[in-house]
Amino acid sequence: MWARPARIAAGAGHRVLARIVESLKPGGLLVLDLLGLETLCRTLEPVHLTEYADGRLLVERPLLVNHNTRVENEWILIDGERADRALFSHRVWSAGEIARLVESAGLELDAIDGDLEGTPYDFESERMYVFARKP
């Protein structure tokens, strides 16, 4: 059986980004590839089942919590008569939240795009690409 991971403290995103900013040279570019909240709200399935060729089943049960800022996901792997469980919790950012976070870290936000071709990020985007530069 898998154990529930410890939660990352609030503000961890700020601390991680501060360390990234410290490591960037002036003019250095930060590129983030994220699954945005807007996309997750559109695509989240209450239960997802994957059946593997060897007969194992993986049941995924994601749930948005904490005012849609986290996704908690329970995975149940069924192998014959045995079932193993794992719980995951991830921070999810909206485009507005990530823009504020990047700018509050002292970076200049260049763009938030929905792909690497420069298509603006919106509710139809599959990914969120954030481009920011250290002044």
HULIN-V303770 format. One record per pair of residues at least 12 apart in sequence whose C-alpha atoms are under 7 Angstrom apart, sorted by sequence separation. I is the first residue (numbers start at 0). J is the second residue. If there is no record, write none. Layout:
I_J, I_J
//
This chain:
46_58, 47_59, 60_72, 61_73, 73_85, 74_86, 113_125, 114_126, 46_59, 47_60, 59_72, 60_73, 73_86, 113_126, 46_60, 59_73, 60_74, 72_86, 73_87, 113_127, 114_128, 45_60, 46_61, 59_74, 72_87, 112_127, 113_128, 45_61, 58_74, 59_75, 71_87, 72_88, 111_127, 112_128, 45_62, 57_74, 58_75, 71_88, 111_128, 112_129, 57_75, 58_76, 70_88, 71_89, 111_129, 57_76, 69_88, 70_89, 110_129, 111_130, 56_76, 57_77, 69_89, 70_90, 110_130, 56_77, 69_90, 70_91, 109_130, 55_77, 56_78, 68_90, 69_91, 108_130, 109_131, 55_78, 68_91, 108_131, 109_132, 68_92, 107_131, 108_132, 106_131, 107_132, 106_132, 107_133, 106_133, 107_134, 106_134, 36_91, 35_91, 36_92, 37_93, 35_92, 36_93, 35_93, 35_94, 1_83, 3_85, 0_83, 1_84, 2_85, 3_86, 4_87, 0_84, 1_85, 3_87, 38_122, 37_122, 38_123, 38_124, 13_100, 17_104, 38_125, 16_104, 35_126, 34_126, 35_127, 33_126, 34_127, 32_126, 33_127, 32_127, 33_128, 32_128, 31_128, 32_129, 30_128, 31_129, 30_129, 31_130, 30_130, 29_130, 30_131, 28_130, 29_131, 28_131, 29_132, 28_132, 27_132, 28_133, 26_132, 27_133, 26_133, 25_133, 26_134, 25_134, 23_133
//
